[in-house]
C-alpha cells in the first residue's frame, strides 16, 4: 500500500503543477508577461520528471504486490499522470503562441479575448476540481466535472466561426487569427484531458 500511496502523492503534486502552469499561461497572455515563460518551462520539467517516476513506481508496485485492486488503481493514477504531462505540453504550446503575439505585436479583438477567457475559465474550473478531489478523498466530483466534452467542443466551433468572420471582415490579421485559433484548439485539448482525469477519478472511487 505504501507504493500506491507514493504514486498518489506524486499524481497530486503533478495536478497542482499543471494547474499552476495553466494559470500562469493565462497570466502571461493577459499581462503580456514573457517573464513567466521560464517559470512555466521549469515546472514542465518537474511535471515530466514526476511522470517518469510514476512509471517506475508502477513497475515496482507490480513486482511487489499481486493485489489486483491495487494494481488497477495504480494504472488509473498512471493514466492520470499521462494526461497531466500532456496538459503541461499544451501549456507550453499556448505560451509559444503568446510569445509570438507579444513579439509580433499582434492584436486580438475584445471579442476574441472574451471568448478565449471563457474557454480558459471553464478549463481552469475542470482542472481545479480534479486537483481538489485528488487531494481530498472525501470530496466527490460535481455534475459539471463529468459533463461531456461535446459541450466545449461546440463552443470552440462557434468561436472559430466567429473569428474566421472577423478575419473576413478585416478586424484581425491572418497571423493573429492563426495564433488565436491555435490557442482555442490547445485549450479544448486541455479541457478534454481534464475530463478524462475526472473519469479516472470516478474509477478510483468505485
HELIX and SHEET records of a PDB file:
HELIX    1   1 UNK A    2  UNK A   31  1                                  30    
HELIX    2   2 UNK A   36  UNK A   64  1                                  29    
HELIX    3   3 UNK A   68  UNK A  103  1                                  36    
HELIX    4   4 UNK A  110  UNK A  135  1                                  26    
HELIX    5   5 UNK A  143  UNK A  146  5                                   4    
HELIX    6   6 UNK A  150  UNK A  168  1                                  19    
HELIX    7   7 UNK A  174  UNK A  205  1                                  32    
END                                                                             
